[in-house]
Amino acid sequence: MKTQPQLPELKRVVLIGAGHAHLIAMRDFSLRFLEGAQLTVITHHSYALYSGMVPGIIAGHYSPDEARIDVGAVAKAAGASLCLTEAIGIDLANNRVICRDCSSVSFDLLSINTGSSPSSDVPGVPEHAISIKPFEVFLTRFETVRRTIIESGTSVRIGMVGAGAAGVELLLAIHHRLTREAALAGQGKPRLQFVLFSATSEILPSHPPALRRRIKRLLDERGIEVCTDCYVEAVKPGAVYIAGQGRRAVDVIFWAIQAAPPAWLRDTGLALDDKGFIRVWPTLESVSHPHIFAAGDVASIENHDLPRSGVYAVRQGSFVAANLRRAALGNPLTAYKPQRDALYLVSTGDRHAIGTRNGFALGGGWVWKLKDWIDRRYVRQFPGSDVGRG
Ligand SMILES: Cc1cc2nc3c(=O)[nH]c(=O)nc-3n(C[C@H](O)[C@H](O)[C@H](O)COP(=O)(O)OP(=O)(O)OC[C@H]3O[C@@H](n4cnc5c(N)ncnc54)[C@H](O)[C@@H]3O)c2cc1C
């Protein structure tokens, strides 16, 4: 009797989250399949909204569709099965991902790319503030606020808590959209007041002084108040409470403070840093569990203090792909070497942008055009994303 040749067992490779890094990794797998593996992607949204274009959506320059990446199409092209659910835990003893819909997904190799969200453990934030993440929820809530403000015609005080790049960029976009629409509706500017709350003595604390100066000037020109050394310690309906200063009336409160990791990671048993991000080696494998990888905002690379930005997450995507390939075949891994500096482009609401690199800053309409071209090209590289063509 003839014996059947033994087929090598396929490794079960599971990706949690379809963030920048995993989208790039899947794109890589679509060009060259992941050999010796069976790939599954767990994501709770079938579309990923590209963060770089979110301020442009708020400002009214893009429709949400123009910034959406079809995760289903990307997964299909990569030969991956799609699980449309949210991961809520990892059972490390049995190598299973636990999902919100009560299912579980077994893995031999796992990669986590779930991003980060503004920390919301300040009292009153979940109930009374509008977090900028998740983006789809933020866009819906902004739309409701926008309509109410424009239709009511009453005076409104709008606050953005968090003066990092995302908070500043979004506040400039909100200001542009609302003041323009209020003017078109025949209502004057003075009825809308804007304030940016910064817990530190400077806005954009982790960005070069040249960018800070330009943004400060713009905020000033547009009549946006900046409240520095204002740590918001509580939010209540119609007000924020500032440490050492007390109550400050604000009608609509947007929340964009520093990035925090998903809370469910705490119970997984993975080694985390003091803020709760997953500690990984430069190979992006967990320092405690070598068959688990993490990339993008959720990862904390040993001996590197990288900014949580899409530029780095995108770059790590190719290393996720390369190292999952190597790990699936039992080959040695390759180490990610972060670039020293990256071009960072901040839009300013009005089809202008400021770009910084190596401490220098340049601004203007042409910088917006460059950003628009880069952002559309990013979205367009994924299958099914014809919407990125402008
Ligand atoms: C308004 C704004 C503008 C920005 N602009 C820029 C910019 O111009 N340039 C730049 O470099 N950076 C920018 N950033 C920062 C950038 O967005 C982040 O650094 C980047 O998104 C991180 O990418 P990531 O790969 O870690 O994950 P993300 O792209 O954040 O994606 C994580 C994905 O995982 C999914 N997910 C989360 N939890 C789960 C779960 N439990 N189960 C399943 N799926 C899950 C989420 O739905 C999401 O789709 C901006 C950020 C904001 C807020």
Ligand as a Chemical Component Dictionary entry (heavy atoms), coordinates in Angstrom:
data_LIG
# 
_chem_comp.id                   LIG 
_chem_comp.type                 NON-POLYMER 
_chem_comp.pdbx_formal_charge   0 
_chem_comp.three_letter_code    LIG 
# 
loop_
_chem_comp_atom.comp_id 
_chem_comp_atom.atom_id 
_chem_comp_atom.alt_atom_id 
_chem_comp_atom.type_symbol 
_chem_comp_atom.charge 
_chem_comp_atom.model_Cartn_x 
_chem_comp_atom.model_Cartn_y 
_chem_comp_atom.model_Cartn_z 
_chem_comp_atom.pdbx_ordinal 
LIG C1  C1  C 0 -6.378  63.027 13.972 1  
LIG C2  C2  C 0 -5.077  62.311 13.832 2  
LIG C3  C3  C 0 -4.241  62.608 12.762 3  
LIG C4  C4  C 0 -3.025  61.961 12.627 4  
LIG N1  N1  N 0 -2.220  62.293 11.578 5  
LIG C5  C5  C 0 -1.037  61.679 11.438 6  
LIG C6  C6  C 0 -0.187  62.020 10.347 7  
LIG O1  O1  O 0 -0.510  62.890 9.526  8  
LIG N2  N2  N 0 1.001   61.369 10.238 9  
LIG C7  C7  C 0 1.378   60.415 11.142 10 
LIG O2  O2  O 0 2.464   59.849 10.999 11 
LIG N3  N3  N 0 0.607   60.074 12.194 12 
LIG C8  C8  C 0 -0.591  60.678 12.360 13 
LIG N4  N4  N 0 -1.393  60.349 13.422 14 
LIG C9  C9  C 0 -0.979  59.265 14.337 15 
LIG C10 C10 C 0 -1.367  57.930 13.702 16 
LIG O3  O3  O 0 -2.740  57.918 13.406 17 
LIG C11 C11 C 0 -1.094  56.744 14.609 18 
LIG O4  O4  O 0 0.208   56.799 15.088 19 
LIG C12 C12 C 0 -1.301  55.476 13.789 20 
LIG O5  O5  O 0 -2.668  55.350 13.455 21 
LIG C13 C13 C 0 -0.874  54.235 14.532 22 
LIG O6  O6  O 0 -1.084  53.173 13.662 23 
LIG P1  P1  P 0 -1.225  51.703 14.176 24 
LIG O7  O7  O 0 -0.741  50.850 13.056 25 
LIG O8  O8  O 0 -0.578  51.518 15.482 26 
LIG O9  O9  O 0 -2.780  51.447 14.430 27 
LIG P2  P2  P 0 -4.053  52.224 13.920 28 
LIG O10 O10 O 0 -3.865  52.709 12.537 29 
LIG O11 O11 O 0 -4.462  53.188 14.967 30 
LIG O12 O12 O 0 -5.143  51.070 13.824 31 
LIG C14 C14 C 0 -5.495  50.188 14.842 32 
LIG C15 C15 C 0 -6.654  49.359 14.330 33 
LIG O13 O13 O 0 -6.929  48.300 15.226 34 
LIG C16 C16 C 0 -8.328  48.186 15.412 35 
LIG N5  N5  N 0 -8.539  47.626 16.729 36 
LIG C17 C17 C 0 -8.302  48.251 17.911 37 
LIG N6  N6  N 0 -8.586  47.420 18.929 38 
LIG C18 C18 C 0 -8.990  46.257 18.368 39 
LIG C19 C19 C 0 -9.413  45.021 18.912 40 
LIG N7  N7  N 0 -9.460  44.827 20.225 41 
LIG N8  N8  N 0 -9.782  44.025 18.070 42 
LIG C20 C20 C 0 -9.731  44.221 16.728 43 
LIG N9  N9  N 0 -9.336  45.380 16.155 44 
LIG C21 C21 C 0 -8.963  46.377 16.969 45 
LIG C22 C22 C 0 -8.836  49.619 15.283 46 
LIG O14 O14 O 0 -10.199 49.635 14.929 47 
LIG C23 C23 C 0 -7.942  50.163 14.182 48 
LIG O15 O15 O 0 -8.499  49.898 12.924 49 
LIG C24 C24 C 0 -2.624  60.988 13.582 50 
LIG C25 C25 C 0 -3.467  60.677 14.656 51 
LIG C26 C26 C 0 -4.682  61.328 14.789 52 
LIG C27 C27 C 0 -5.563  60.985 15.967 53 
# 
loop_
_chem_comp_bond.comp_id 
_chem_comp_bond.atom_id_1 
_chem_comp_bond.atom_id_2 
_chem_comp_bond.value_order 
_chem_comp_bond.pdbx_ordinal 
LIG C1  C2  SING 1  
LIG C2  C3  SING 2  
LIG C2  C26 DOUB 3  
LIG C3  C4  DOUB 4  
LIG C4  N1  SING 5  
LIG C4  C24 SING 6  
LIG N1  C5  DOUB 7  
LIG C5  C6  SING 8  
LIG C5  C8  SING 9  
LIG C6  O1  DOUB 10 
LIG C6  N2  SING 11 
LIG N2  C7  SING 12 
LIG C7  O2  DOUB 13 
LIG C7  N3  SING 14 
LIG N3  C8  DOUB 15 
LIG C8  N4  SING 16 
LIG N4  C9  SING 17 
LIG N4  C24 SING 18 
LIG C9  C10 SING 19 
LIG C10 O3  SING 20 
LIG C10 C11 SING 21 
LIG C11 O4  SING 22 
LIG C11 C12 SING 23 
LIG C12 O5  SING 24 
LIG C12 C13 SING 25 
LIG C13 O6  SING 26 
LIG O6  P1  SING 27 
LIG P1  O7  DOUB 28 
LIG P1  O8  SING 29 
LIG P1  O9  SING 30 
LIG O9  P2  SING 31 
LIG P2  O10 DOUB 32 
LIG P2  O11 SING 33 
LIG P2  O12 SING 34 
LIG O12 C14 SING 35 
LIG C14 C15 SING 36 
LIG C15 O13 SING 37 
LIG C15 C23 SING 38 
LIG O13 C16 SING 39 
LIG C16 N5  SING 40 
LIG C16 C22 SING 41 
LIG N5  C17 SING 42 
LIG N5  C21 SING 43 
LIG C17 N6  DOUB 44 
LIG N6  C18 SING 45 
LIG C18 C19 SING 46 
LIG C18 C21 DOUB 47 
LIG C19 N7  SING 48 
LIG C19 N8  DOUB 49 
LIG N8  C20 SING 50 
LIG C20 N9  DOUB 51 
LIG N9  C21 SING 52 
LIG C22 O14 SING 53 
LIG C22 C23 SING 54 
LIG C23 O15 SING 55 
LIG C24 C25 DOUB 56 
LIG C25 C26 SING 57 
LIG C26 C27 SING 58 
# 
